[in-house]
Amino acid sequence: MVETMATTGLSPERGGWLRKPERGTIVGIRALLAAHRVFGRRFAVGLLHVVALYYALFATGARAASRDYLRRVIDEPRFVDVLRHIATFAVCSFDRILLAAGRLEGLTIERTGDHHLRALHDARKGAILLGAHLGSFEALRASGDAEGLVVNVLAHFANARKIIAMLAAVAPGFDARVIEIDPDAPHWALKVAECVANGELVAVLGDRTGLGQGTATADFLGGRAEFPTGPYALASVLRCPIYLTFGLYLGDGRYALHCEPFAESVELPRAERSARIAVLVQRYATRLEAYVRRAPHCWFNFYRFWS
């Protein structure tokens, strides 16, 4: 697939998605870009659906994880629901490349709550944008670029080297706003602090654990699941607000961006740290569930998520 099919393995281990190899290829991505350029979006999306069908048929781990998740949001999911789930992931991943390259033809971006980000920009105030593997975050970055907002992305790239290389190739300067979390080199935290101090936005996804970071358990879609605690600890250290940001894919090239305040400040005194983080994680899980139910085929965690 385009972004990475690293998440298609059904892993019983926390953070197991980080150890799954990418299955997409640079050649395949370039072929899709060429098809899009010559024949248009409809043709390229058709090819992506063919690829999605292959994965739905033969990637047993992805299929099982998809069905397990869909049972929580759709009554008696069928194979066609699994296929749509994987196909939506493929299309959003491909659109990520188009958005990074500024090729917005055929794409429509609707925005709700973007006045929050404009207010931050006008006040030259930095913040953490807390999202999820839900739809496309690149749509928010592209929209922000158009309005002069500086959005940096903080993420794990241990298993996504190909897609990062491709994004940097089609969109020169893309990697200048990418901050890689490296547990062996804490300088990334200094870079985040610098960005926030400069009044910039730092985007981080809050629905995957791994790389030895802390976790807390929350109720989510009828079960108990682990979520990372890093975003809240980071906001506490940087003394900056957190805003929830989700980019839902509505089909036919349409994205709906949503932004809402989450925490104006995060205080974590030592004696209450665990309890306060648990409250924040549960609030995040509750809001994520609300958005997932709006667009159930847009949540892209193809691995075993619930305890």
C-alpha positions as CSV (number, residue, x, y, z in Angstrom):
1,M,0.0,0.0,0.0
2,V,1.0,3.6,-0.2
3,E,1.7,4.7,3.4
4,T,2.8,1.4,4.9
5,M,1.2,-1.9,5.4
6,A,3.4,-2.3,8.5
7,T,0.2,-2.3,10.5
8,T,-1.4,-5.2,8.7
9,G,0.3,-7.8,10.9
10,L,-1.8,-9.1,13.8
11,S,0.6,-8.6,16.7
12,P,-0.1,-9.6,20.3
13,E,2.7,-7.3,21.5
14,R,2.3,-3.7,22.5
15,G,4.0,-1.6,19.8
16,G,4.2,-4.6,17.6
17,W,3.2,-2.5,14.6
18,L,6.6,-0.8,14.8
19,R,8.3,-4.1,13.9
20,K,6.3,-4.9,10.8
21,P,8.2,-4.2,7.6
22,E,6.8,-1.9,4.9
23,R,5.2,-3.7,2.0
24,G,4.7,-0.7,-0.4
25,T,7.4,0.0,-3.0
26,I,8.8,3.2,-4.4
27,V,8.2,1.9,-7.9
28,G,4.6,1.1,-7.1
29,I,4.0,4.6,-5.7
30,R,5.6,6.2,-8.7
31,A,3.5,4.2,-11.0
32,L,0.4,5.3,-9.1
33,L,1.5,8.9,-9.4
34,A,2.0,8.5,-13.1
35,A,-1.4,6.9,-13.5
36,H,-2.9,9.8,-11.6
37,R,-1.2,12.4,-13.7
38,V,-2.1,10.8,-17.1
39,F,-5.5,9.2,-16.4
40,G,-6.8,11.2,-13.4
41,R,-7.9,10.5,-9.9
42,R,-10.7,8.2,-10.7
43,F,-8.4,5.8,-12.5
44,A,-5.7,5.9,-9.8
45,V,-8.4,5.2,-7.1
46,G,-9.6,2.3,-9.1
47,L,-6.1,0.8,-9.1
48,L,-5.9,1.3,-5.3
49,H,-9.2,-0.6,-4.8
50,V,-7.6,-3.5,-6.8
51,V,-4.6,-3.5,-4.5
52,A,-6.9,-3.3,-1.5
53,L,-8.8,-6.3,-2.7
54,Y,-5.5,-8.3,-2.8
55,Y,-4.7,-7.3,0.8
56,A,-8.3,-8.1,1.9
57,L,-8.0,-11.6,0.4
58,F,-4.4,-12.5,1.4
59,A,-3.3,-10.4,4.3
60,T,-5.0,-12.5,6.9
61,G,-3.7,-10.5,9.9
62,A,-5.0,-7.3,8.5
63,R,-8.3,-8.8,7.6
64,A,-8.8,-10.3,11.1
65,A,-7.8,-7.1,12.9
66,S,-10.1,-5.1,10.6
67,R,-13.0,-7.4,11.3
68,D,-12.4,-7.3,15.0
69,Y,-12.5,-3.5,15.0
70,L,-15.5,-3.2,12.6
71,R,-17.6,-5.5,14.9
72,R,-17.4,-2.7,17.4
73,V,-18.8,0.0,15.1
74,I,-20.9,-1.9,12.5
75,D,-23.4,-4.7,13.1
76,E,-22.1,-8.0,11.6
77,P,-19.4,-6.6,9.3
78,R,-19.1,-8.4,6.0
79,F,-16.1,-8.9,3.7
80,V,-17.1,-5.8,1.7
81,D,-16.8,-3.7,4.9
82,V,-13.2,-5.0,5.4
83,L,-12.5,-4.3,1.8
84,R,-13.8,-0.7,2.2
85,H,-11.8,-0.3,5.3
86,I,-8.5,-1.3,3.6
87,A,-9.4,0.6,0.5
88,T,-10.0,3.8,2.5
89,F,-6.6,3.4,4.0
90,A,-5.0,3.0,0.6
91,V,-6.8,6.1,-0.8
92,C,-5.9,8.3,2.2
93,S,-2.3,7.2,2.0
94,F,-2.1,8.1,-1.7
95,D,-3.8,11.4,-1.0
96,R,-1.1,12.0,1.6
97,I,1.5,12.2,-1.1
98,L,-0.7,14.4,-3.3
99,L,-1.3,16.8,-0.4
100,A,2.3,16.9,0.5
101,A,3.2,17.8,-3.1
102,G,0.5,20.5,-3.1
103,R,-1.5,18.7,-5.8
104,L,-5.0,19.4,-4.6
105,E,-6.9,18.9,-7.9
106,G,-9.8,16.6,-7.2
107,L,-9.6,17.1,-3.5
108,T,-12.0,19.1,-1.3
109,I,-11.2,20.1,2.3
110,E,-13.9,21.3,4.6
111,R,-12.9,22.8,8.0
112,T,-14.7,23.0,11.3
113,G,-13.0,24.8,14.3
114,D,-10.1,26.2,12.3
115,H,-10.6,29.5,14.0
116,H,-8.9,28.0,17.0
117,L,-5.7,27.5,15.0
118,R,-5.9,31.0,13.5
119,A,-6.2,32.4,17.0
120,L,-3.1,30.6,18.0
121,H,-1.3,31.9,15.0
122,D,-2.3,35.5,15.6
123,A,-1.2,35.2,19.2
124,R,2.1,33.5,18.2
125,K,1.3,30.8,20.6
126,G,2.6,27.2,20.1
127,A,0.5,24.2,20.8
128,I,0.3,20.4,20.5
129,L,-2.2,19.1,17.9
130,L,-3.3,15.7,19.1
131,G,-4.7,13.5,16.4
132,A,-5.0,9.8,15.5
133,H,-4.6,7.3,12.7
134,L,-8.0,8.5,11.5
135,G,-8.4,9.7,8.0
136,S,-5.6,12.1,7.0
137,F,-3.5,14.4,9.0
138,E,-1.7,15.6,5.9
139,A,-4.9,17.4,4.9
140,L,-4.5,19.5,8.0
141,R,-0.9,20.3,7.2
142,A,-1.8,21.2,3.6
143,S,-4.6,23.4,4.8
144,G,-2.3,25.0,7.4
145,D,0.3,25.8,4.8
146,A,-2.2,27.6,2.7
147,E,-3.0,29.9,5.7
148,G,0.6,30.4,6.9
149,L,0.3,28.0,9.8
150,V,3.5,26.1,10.6
151,V,2.6,22.5,11.4
152,N,5.4,20.1,12.4
153,V,4.8,16.4,12.7
154,L,6.2,14.3,15.5
155,A,6.1,10.6,14.8
156,H,7.8,7.2,14.8
157,F,9.4,6.4,11.4
158,A,11.2,3.1,12.3
159,N,9.1,1.2,9.8
160,A,8.1,4.0,7.3
161,R,11.4,5.0,5.6
162,K,10.0,4.4,2.1
163,I,7.0,6.7,2.5
164,I,9.1,9.4,4.1
165,A,11.6,9.2,1.3
166,M,8.9,9.4,-1.3
167,L,7.2,12.4,0.4
168,A,10.5,14.2,0.6
169,A,11.1,13.5,-3.1
170,V,7.7,14.7,-4.4
171,A,7.5,17.6,-1.9
172,P,10.9,19.2,-1.4
173,G,11.1,20.6,2.2
174,F,8.5,18.1,3.5
175,D,11.0,16.5,5.9
176,A,12.1,19.9,7.2
177,R,8.8,19.8,9.3
178,V,9.1,16.2,10.3
179,I,10.5,15.4,13.8
180,E,11.4,11.8,14.3
181,I,11.0,10.3,17.8
182,D,14.2,8.6,18.6
183,P,14.4,7.1,22.1
184,D,18.2,6.8,21.8
185,A,18.7,10.5,20.9
186,P,16.6,12.9,23.0
187,H,17.4,15.9,20.9
188,W,14.0,15.5,19.2
189,A,12.5,16.8,22.5
190,L,14.6,20.0,22.2
191,K,13.4,20.5,18.6
192,V,9.8,20.2,19.8
193,A,10.4,22.7,22.5
194,E,12.0,25.1,20.0
195,C,9.0,24.8,17.7
196,V,6.5,25.5,20.4
197,A,8.5,28.5,21.7
198,N,8.5,29.9,18.2
199,G,4.7,29.8,18.2
200,E,4.5,26.8,15.9
201,L,2.2,23.8,16.0
202,V,3.4,20.2,16.7
203,A,1.2,17.4,15.6
204,V,1.4,14.0,17.4
205,L,-0.9,11.0,17.1
206,G,-2.2,9.6,20.4
207,D,-3.6,6.2,19.5
208,R,-0.5,4.0,19.3
209,T,1.9,2.8,21.9
210,G,5.5,1.7,21.5
211,L,9.2,2.5,21.9
212,G,9.1,2.1,25.6
213,Q,6.8,5.1,26.3
214,G,4.4,5.1,29.1
215,T,0.8,4.0,28.7
216,A,-2.6,4.2,30.4
217,T,-5.7,2.1,29.8
218,A,-9.0,3.6,28.8
219,D,-12.5,2.5,27.7
220,F,-12.7,2.6,24.0
221,L,-15.4,1.1,21.7
222,G,-16.7,-1.3,24.2
223,G,-13.3,-2.6,25.4
224,R,-10.2,-1.7,27.3
225,A,-7.2,-0.5,25.3
226,E,-3.8,1.1,26.0
227,F,-3.0,4.6,24.8
228,P,0.3,6.5,25.1
229,T,0.8,9.1,27.8
230,G,3.6,10.9,26.1
231,P,1.6,13.7,24.5
232,Y,0.3,14.8,27.9
233,A,3.6,14.7,29.6
234,L,5.1,16.7,26.7
235,A,2.4,19.4,27.0
236,S,3.1,19.5,30.7
237,V,6.8,20.1,30.3
238,L,6.3,22.6,27.5
239,R,3.4,24.4,29.3
240,C,1.4,24.6,26.1
241,P,-2.2,23.8,25.2
242,I,-3.5,20.7,23.4
243,Y,-6.0,20.8,20.6
244,L,-7.7,17.7,19.1
245,T,-7.4,17.6,15.4
246,F,-9.0,14.9,13.1
247,G,-9.2,14.8,9.3
248,L,-12.1,12.5,8.3
249,Y,-12.2,11.1,4.8
250,L,-15.8,11.3,3.4
251,G,-15.2,9.7,0.1
252,D,-14.9,11.1,-3.5
253,G,-11.8,13.2,-2.5
254,R,-13.6,15.0,0.3
255,Y,-12.0,15.6,3.7
256,A,-13.6,17.1,6.8
257,L,-11.1,18.7,9.2
258,H,-12.1,19.1,12.8
259,C,-10.3,21.1,15.5
260,E,-11.5,21.5,19.1
261,P,-9.8,22.6,22.4
262,F,-8.7,19.7,24.6
263,A,-6.6,21.2,27.4
264,E,-5.5,24.8,27.8
265,S,-2.8,23.6,30.2
266,V,-1.6,20.3,31.6
267,E,-0.5,20.2,35.2
268,L,1.0,16.9,36.4
269,P,2.1,17.2,40.1
270,R,4.1,14.2,41.1
271,A,1.6,12.9,43.7
272,E,-1.3,13.1,41.2
273,R,0.5,12.4,37.9
274,S,-0.9,8.9,37.2
275,A,-4.4,9.8,38.1
276,R,-4.5,13.0,36.0
277,I,-2.9,11.4,33.0
278,A,-5.5,8.6,33.2
279,V,-8.3,11.2,33.1
280,L,-6.7,12.9,30.1
281,V,-6.2,9.6,28.3
282,Q,-9.9,8.6,28.9
283,R,-11.1,12.0,27.6
284,Y,-9.0,11.5,24.5
285,A,-10.3,8.0,24.0
286,T,-13.9,9.2,24.4
287,R,-13.5,12.0,21.8
288,L,-11.7,9.7,19.4
289,E,-14.5,7.2,19.7
290,A,-17.1,9.9,18.8
291,Y,-15.1,10.7,15.6
292,V,-14.5,7.1,14.7
293,R,-18.2,6.4,14.8
294,R,-18.8,9.3,12.4
295,A,-16.5,7.7,9.8
296,P,-15.9,4.1,10.9
297,H,-13.9,3.1,7.8
298,C,-11.4,5.9,8.5
299,W,-9.6,4.5,11.6
300,F,-6.4,2.8,10.4
301,N,-5.1,0.5,13.1
302,F,-4.7,-2.9,11.4
303,Y,-3.3,-4.8,14.4
304,R,-4.7,-6.2,17.6
305,F,-5.6,-3.2,19.6
306,W,-7.7,-4.3,22.6
307,S,-6.5,-6.2,25.6
